[in-house]
Amino acid sequence: MALSGKLIGYVEISNNGDVFHDLLRHKPHEMVEMVPHQVHDCELHEGERGAVGSVITWHYTQERKTSKQVIESVDEENHTIRFNVIGGELVEKLYKSFKHSFHVEPKGDRQVATWTIEFERPDTSVRYPTAELDFVCTLVKNLDAHNNTK
């Protein structure tokens, strides 16, 4: 019996939502220079950067993992991008399915970045992906700090 779940993480950021949306959608390869201790490479396999249906592979620090993902949907107005993980350790070794989305919304004079992870565990022996949520929330904090030092 598969077990579905959802985790949501919020990070207050000082940069505009356009900055993060543009970075994740069109310039993910630039993260390698911005946060090399977290993101090591971002390869485009199919399609155009940022286009729905594009396939990219991330190489990241969390236990030196890779994650092959398809951009499933994009909402420019709400600064939302949704990914479906189709390869890498998350779906090949742990979860039956793994999707995540990122969006930014205003909160007073600040912005809030939200990561939502939706997953399906094959059984109760597989952990909740809290480490993955912590990783992407820390990534947003570090990218925000990097953009503030420019």
C-alpha positions as a Markdown table, in Angstrom:
| # | Residue | x | y | z |
|---|---|---|---|---|
| 1 | Met | 0.0 | 0.0 | 0.0 |
| 2 | Ala | 1.5 | 3.4 | -1.1 |
| 3 | Leu | 1.3 | 6.3 | 1.3 |
| 4 | Ser | 1.0 | 9.8 | -0.1 |
| 5 | Gly | 2.1 | 12.9 | 1.8 |
| 6 | Lys | 2.8 | 16.6 | 1.5 |
| 7 | Leu | 5.4 | 18.8 | 3.2 |
| 8 | Ile | 5.5 | 22.6 | 3.0 |
| 9 | Gly | 8.3 | 24.9 | 4.0 |
| 10 | Tyr | 8.2 | 28.7 | 4.2 |
| 11 | Val | 11.2 | 31.1 | 4.0 |
| 12 | Glu | 11.0 | 34.8 | 4.4 |
| 13 | Ile | 13.2 | 36.4 | 1.7 |
| 14 | Ser | 14.1 | 40.0 | 1.1 |
| 15 | Asn | 14.4 | 39.7 | -2.7 |
| 16 | Asn | 11.5 | 40.0 | -5.1 |
| 17 | Gly | 9.7 | 36.9 | -6.2 |
| 18 | Asp | 10.8 | 37.6 | -9.8 |
| 19 | Val | 14.4 | 37.1 | -8.9 |
| 20 | Phe | 13.9 | 33.5 | -7.6 |
| 21 | His | 11.4 | 32.5 | -10.2 |
| 22 | Asp | 13.8 | 33.7 | -13.0 |
| 23 | Leu | 16.7 | 31.9 | -11.3 |
| 24 | Leu | 14.9 | 28.6 | -10.9 |
| 25 | Arg | 13.2 | 28.7 | -14.3 |
| 26 | His | 15.7 | 30.3 | -16.7 |
| 27 | Lys | 19.1 | 30.3 | -14.9 |
| 28 | Pro | 19.4 | 27.3 | -12.6 |
| 29 | His | 22.9 | 26.8 | -13.9 |
| 30 | Glu | 23.9 | 30.1 | -12.2 |
| 31 | Met | 23.3 | 28.5 | -8.8 |
| 32 | Val | 26.5 | 26.6 | -9.2 |
| 33 | Glu | 28.4 | 29.9 | -8.9 |
| 34 | Met | 26.1 | 31.3 | -6.2 |
| 35 | Val | 26.0 | 28.4 | -3.8 |
| 36 | Pro | 28.7 | 25.9 | -4.9 |
| 37 | His | 28.6 | 24.2 | -1.5 |
| 38 | Gln | 25.0 | 23.1 | -2.3 |
| 39 | Val | 24.6 | 22.9 | -6.0 |
| 40 | His | 27.3 | 21.4 | -8.1 |
| 41 | Asp | 25.8 | 21.2 | -11.6 |
| 42 | Cys | 22.5 | 21.7 | -13.5 |
| 43 | Glu | 22.3 | 19.9 | -16.9 |
| 44 | Leu | 19.7 | 20.6 | -19.5 |
| 45 | His | 18.8 | 17.3 | -21.3 |
| 46 | Glu | 15.8 | 18.2 | -23.3 |
| 47 | Gly | 13.9 | 21.3 | -24.3 |
| 48 | Glu | 14.7 | 25.0 | -23.5 |
| 49 | Arg | 15.7 | 26.3 | -20.1 |
| 50 | Gly | 12.5 | 27.2 | -18.3 |
| 51 | Ala | 10.0 | 25.7 | -20.7 |
| 52 | Val | 7.3 | 23.3 | -19.6 |
| 53 | Gly | 8.4 | 19.8 | -20.5 |
| 54 | Ser | 12.2 | 20.6 | -20.2 |
| 55 | Val | 14.2 | 17.9 | -18.5 |
| 56 | Ile | 17.1 | 18.9 | -16.2 |
| 57 | Thr | 19.4 | 17.0 | -13.8 |
| 58 | Trp | 20.5 | 18.7 | -10.6 |
| 59 | His | 23.7 | 17.6 | -8.9 |
| 60 | Tyr | 23.6 | 18.7 | -5.2 |
| 61 | Thr | 25.4 | 18.3 | -1.9 |
| 62 | Gln | 22.8 | 16.4 | 0.1 |
| 63 | Glu | 24.7 | 13.2 | 0.2 |
| 64 | Arg | 26.0 | 14.0 | -3.3 |
| 65 | Lys | 22.7 | 13.2 | -5.0 |
| 66 | Thr | 21.3 | 13.8 | -8.4 |
| 67 | Ser | 17.7 | 14.5 | -9.3 |
| 68 | Lys | 16.4 | 14.4 | -12.9 |
| 69 | Gln | 13.3 | 16.5 | -13.2 |
| 70 | Val | 10.7 | 17.7 | -15.7 |
| 71 | Ile | 9.3 | 21.2 | -15.5 |
| 72 | Glu | 5.6 | 20.3 | -15.2 |
| 73 | Ser | 4.0 | 23.7 | -15.0 |
| 74 | Val | 4.9 | 27.4 | -14.7 |
| 75 | Asp | 2.7 | 30.3 | -13.5 |
| 76 | Glu | 4.4 | 33.6 | -14.2 |
| 77 | Glu | 1.8 | 35.7 | -12.4 |
| 78 | Asn | 2.2 | 33.8 | -9.1 |
| 79 | His | 5.9 | 33.0 | -9.5 |
| 80 | Thr | 5.2 | 29.3 | -9.4 |
| 81 | Ile | 7.2 | 26.5 | -11.0 |
| 82 | Arg | 6.4 | 22.8 | -10.5 |
| 83 | Phe | 8.8 | 19.9 | -11.0 |
| 84 | Asn | 8.2 | 16.2 | -11.4 |
| 85 | Val | 11.2 | 14.1 | -10.3 |
| 86 | Ile | 11.7 | 11.3 | -12.9 |
| 87 | Gly | 15.2 | 10.0 | -12.0 |
| 88 | Gly | 17.9 | 10.0 | -9.4 |
| 89 | Glu | 18.0 | 8.5 | -5.9 |
| 90 | Leu | 14.7 | 10.0 | -4.7 |
| 91 | Val | 12.5 | 8.0 | -7.1 |
| 92 | Glu | 14.9 | 5.1 | -7.9 |
| 93 | Lys | 15.6 | 4.2 | -4.3 |
| 94 | Leu | 13.1 | 5.8 | -2.0 |
| 95 | Tyr | 9.8 | 7.2 | -3.2 |
| 96 | Lys | 7.2 | 5.9 | -5.8 |
| 97 | Ser | 6.7 | 9.5 | -6.9 |
| 98 | Phe | 8.2 | 12.9 | -5.9 |
| 99 | Lys | 7.1 | 16.3 | -7.0 |
| 100 | His | 7.9 | 19.7 | -5.7 |
| 101 | Ser | 6.9 | 23.3 | -6.4 |
| 102 | Phe | 8.2 | 26.7 | -5.6 |
| 103 | His | 6.4 | 30.0 | -5.4 |
| 104 | Val | 6.8 | 33.4 | -3.9 |
| 105 | Glu | 4.1 | 35.6 | -2.4 |
| 106 | Pro | 4.1 | 39.0 | -0.6 |
| 107 | Lys | 3.8 | 39.1 | 3.1 |
| 108 | Gly | 3.7 | 42.7 | 4.3 |
| 109 | Asp | 6.8 | 44.4 | 3.1 |
| 110 | Arg | 8.6 | 41.1 | 2.7 |
| 111 | Gln | 8.2 | 38.1 | 0.4 |
| 112 | Val | 7.7 | 34.5 | 1.4 |
| 113 | Ala | 9.2 | 31.7 | -0.6 |
| 114 | Thr | 7.2 | 28.4 | -0.3 |
| 115 | Trp | 8.4 | 24.9 | -1.2 |
| 116 | Thr | 5.8 | 22.2 | -1.4 |
| 117 | Ile | 6.9 | 18.6 | -1.7 |
| 118 | Glu | 4.4 | 15.9 | -2.6 |
| 119 | Phe | 5.5 | 12.3 | -2.4 |
| 120 | Glu | 4.4 | 8.8 | -2.3 |
| 121 | Arg | 6.2 | 6.3 | -0.1 |
| 122 | Pro | 6.0 | 2.6 | -1.0 |
| 123 | Asp | 5.5 | 1.7 | 2.7 |
| 124 | Thr | 6.0 | 3.1 | 6.2 |
| 125 | Ser | 9.6 | 2.1 | 6.4 |
| 126 | Val | 10.5 | 5.0 | 4.0 |
| 127 | Arg | 11.1 | 8.2 | 5.9 |
| 128 | Tyr | 9.3 | 11.5 | 5.2 |
| 129 | Pro | 11.5 | 13.8 | 3.0 |
| 130 | Thr | 12.1 | 16.3 | 5.8 |
| 131 | Ala | 15.8 | 16.4 | 5.0 |
| 132 | Glu | 15.0 | 17.4 | 1.3 |
| 133 | Leu | 12.7 | 20.1 | 2.5 |
| 134 | Asp | 15.3 | 21.5 | 4.9 |
| 135 | Phe | 17.8 | 21.4 | 2.1 |
| 136 | Val | 15.7 | 23.4 | -0.4 |
| 137 | Cys | 14.7 | 25.9 | 2.4 |
| 138 | Thr | 18.4 | 26.4 | 3.3 |
| 139 | Leu | 19.1 | 26.8 | -0.4 |
| 140 | Val | 16.6 | 29.6 | -0.7 |
| 141 | Lys | 18.1 | 31.3 | 2.4 |
| 142 | Asn | 21.6 | 31.1 | 0.9 |
| 143 | Leu | 20.5 | 32.3 | -2.5 |
| 144 | Asp | 18.7 | 35.2 | -0.8 |
| 145 | Ala | 21.8 | 36.1 | 1.2 |
| 146 | His | 24.0 | 35.9 | -2.0 |
| 147 | Asn | 21.7 | 38.2 | -3.9 |
| 148 | Asn | 21.7 | 40.7 | -1.0 |
| 149 | Thr | 25.5 | 41.0 | -1.2 |
| 150 | Lys | 25.5 | 42.1 | -4.8 |
